[in-house]
Amino acid sequence: MADVLENKRAATRFRILAEIADRQPAVSQGEIAEAVGVTSQAVSEYIRALVEDGLVEKEGRSRYTVTKEGVDWLLQAAGDVRRYADHVTDDILGSVQEEAAIATDDVAEGEAVTLSLRDGLLHATPGEEGPATGVATTDAEAGTDMGVTGFEGIIEFEPGTVTVYQVPPVRSGGSGAADEETLAEACESADLVAATGVEAVVALRNVGCEPATTFAAGEVAAEAAGRGLDAVVVATADIVGRVTDALRDCNVTYEVSELGP
């Protein structure tokens, strides 16, 4: 479990550092104390320790800023909390919820099933032969949707990859300057292709690939990777930051490659 959830001092340190980041550079220790639920003296001691550790920089009386090291620590701690929350939501609470799955064979209500991810979708197979199991809540014929509850175990799958390809903006040659051979090979091996920007969409159509979406490409790719699919995002260079920002927000690793000069 993340330190900020195991250790009261680490949790308080996390909250105070977050409050400083939110209020910087003019920081009122009294306001932080009220927000966090500790005394002003305690806030002062925590801030002194944060300064000594290089996570906060003091710029004058009641003026503080979070350093790069402090931002990195906050991001790491926030990521740990997010992953633990996902574990609670998906692995613990999920066991008492009902989810929809695709039946791989005829299933009867109350029958035990083995769960798996295929093409990013939950599938249920009669029997308890896999590491993740559940109980059917409805009758279902093969290929139809069904209800599943009583989840146990963890579905085994490898997270997918996300590769972002940049296409030059139209003023720099646009889709015509894109390396079509590289783009075609990338699309052929991908489970999902998304695009953002006119130049990116046209570049894909030039190699005979119609993107699955031209909106919220980063968010869609992140969701696909989280379900075990390999995604390619083609983005006009001017707006590629929207894609990478969304991937970072979803804590998804990615690679960026250029398709033109």
Salt bridges, closest charged atoms under 4 A:
GLU19 OE1 - ARG23 NE 2.97
GLU31 OE1 - ARG23 NH1 2.91
ASP53 OD2 - ARG13 NH2 2.79
ASP72 OD2 - LYS68 NZ 3.09
ASP80 OD1 - ARG83 NH2 2.65
ASP91 OD2 - HIS87 ND1 2.82
GLU210 OE2 - ARG205 NH2 3.04
GLU223 OE2 - ARG227 NE 3.08
ASP238 OD2 - ARG171 NH1 2.92
ASP245 OD1 - ARG248 NH2 2.34
